[in-house]
Amino acid sequence: MQYDPAEVEQRIKKLNNQSFFFGIPGLIVQAVGFNVVGGVIGLVVGLTGTALLIYGLSFYARSRGQHPALAALGLLSLLGLIVLALLPRKCIVCGGSSQRGHCVQCRAPVAK
């Protein structure tokens, strides 16, 4: 399987940037909606924040070689993010396990 290490690193970086772009605001909006606003408007704001967080976490999961469905851990808010961060990193090229920043199978770079 052919890959360009620079392209793989760029893809990982792009996925990480997208995860921050959607995930951090989602976490903040979720906290504001559920803890500050209250009522029906707070519920709508909180659920919107949850949706943004889950969308951002899907990029984070993909950057670590995990399935984007694991972003559903975002329903647990910050606890879900911690669980997702503790999952092992896998290669985004072949799905192999990582060791010292590279895939064991294809030697492609993996998320740090």
C-alpha positions as CSV (number, residue, x, y, z in Angstrom):
1,M,0.0,0.0,0.0
2,Q,1.5,3.3,-1.1
3,Y,1.2,6.5,1.0
4,D,3.0,9.7,1.3
5,P,4.0,10.3,5.0
6,A,3.6,14.1,4.6
7,E,0.1,13.6,3.2
8,V,-0.8,11.3,6.1
9,E,0.5,13.8,8.7
10,Q,-1.3,16.6,6.9
11,R,-4.6,14.6,7.0
12,I,-4.1,13.9,10.7
13,K,-3.5,17.5,11.4
14,K,-6.5,18.6,9.4
15,L,-8.7,16.1,11.3
16,N,-7.4,17.4,14.6
17,N,-8.0,21.0,13.6
18,Q,-11.6,20.1,12.6
19,S,-12.1,18.4,15.9
20,F,-11.1,21.5,17.8
21,F,-13.1,23.8,15.5
22,F,-16.3,22.0,16.3
23,G,-15.6,20.2,19.6
24,I,-14.5,23.0,21.8
25,P,-17.3,25.4,21.0
26,G,-19.7,22.4,21.3
27,L,-18.5,21.7,24.8
28,I,-18.9,25.4,25.8
29,V,-22.3,25.8,24.2
30,Q,-23.4,22.5,25.9
31,A,-22.3,23.7,29.3
32,V,-23.9,27.1,28.9
33,G,-27.2,25.6,27.6
34,F,-27.5,23.0,30.3
35,N,-26.0,24.9,33.3
36,V,-26.7,28.6,32.7
37,V,-29.7,29.3,30.5
38,G,-32.2,26.7,31.7
39,G,-35.7,26.0,30.5
40,V,-36.7,25.0,27.0
41,I,-34.2,27.5,25.4
42,G,-31.4,26.0,27.6
43,L,-32.4,22.5,26.5
44,V,-32.2,23.6,22.8
45,V,-28.9,25.3,23.3
46,G,-27.5,22.4,25.3
47,L,-28.6,19.9,22.6
48,T,-27.0,22.0,19.9
49,G,-23.8,22.1,21.9
50,T,-24.0,18.3,22.3
51,A,-24.4,17.9,18.5
52,L,-21.4,20.1,17.8
53,L,-19.3,18.2,20.4
54,I,-20.2,14.8,18.9
55,Y,-19.5,16.1,15.4
56,G,-16.1,17.4,16.6
57,L,-15.3,14.2,18.3
58,S,-16.0,12.2,15.1
59,F,-13.0,14.1,13.6
60,Y,-11.0,13.3,16.7
61,A,-11.8,9.6,16.5
62,R,-10.9,9.5,12.9
63,S,-7.6,11.2,13.5
64,R,-6.7,8.5,16.0
65,G,-7.7,5.7,13.5
66,Q,-10.9,4.9,15.4
67,H,-14.4,4.6,14.0
68,P,-16.3,7.9,13.9
69,A,-19.3,6.3,15.7
70,L,-17.2,6.4,18.9
71,A,-18.0,10.1,18.8
72,A,-21.3,9.1,20.5
73,L,-19.2,9.1,23.7
74,G,-19.8,12.8,23.4
75,L,-23.2,12.1,25.0
76,L,-21.1,11.7,28.2
77,S,-19.7,15.2,27.7
78,L,-16.2,15.7,29.1
79,L,-16.1,12.1,30.4
80,G,-16.7,10.8,26.9
81,L,-13.8,12.9,25.6
82,I,-11.5,11.4,28.3
83,V,-12.6,7.9,27.4
84,L,-12.0,8.6,23.7
85,A,-8.6,10.0,24.4
86,L,-7.6,6.9,26.3
87,L,-8.5,4.5,23.4
88,P,-5.4,3.2,21.5
89,R,-4.2,5.0,18.4
90,K,-4.5,3.2,15.1
91,C,-3.1,3.8,11.6
92,I,-5.5,5.9,9.4
93,V,-4.0,4.2,6.3
94,C,-4.3,0.5,7.2
95,G,-5.9,0.3,10.6
96,G,-2.8,-1.3,12.2
97,S,-1.6,-0.6,15.7
98,S,0.9,2.1,16.5
99,Q,4.2,2.1,18.2
100,R,6.4,5.1,18.7
101,G,4.4,7.3,16.4
102,H,4.3,4.9,13.4
103,C,2.1,2.1,12.3
104,V,3.6,-1.4,13.0
105,Q,2.3,-2.8,9.7
106,C,2.8,-0.1,7.1
107,R,5.1,2.4,9.0
108,A,2.8,5.3,8.2
109,P,2.8,8.1,10.8
110,V,0.0,8.0,13.4
111,A,-1.6,10.7,15.6
112,K,0.7,11.7,18.5
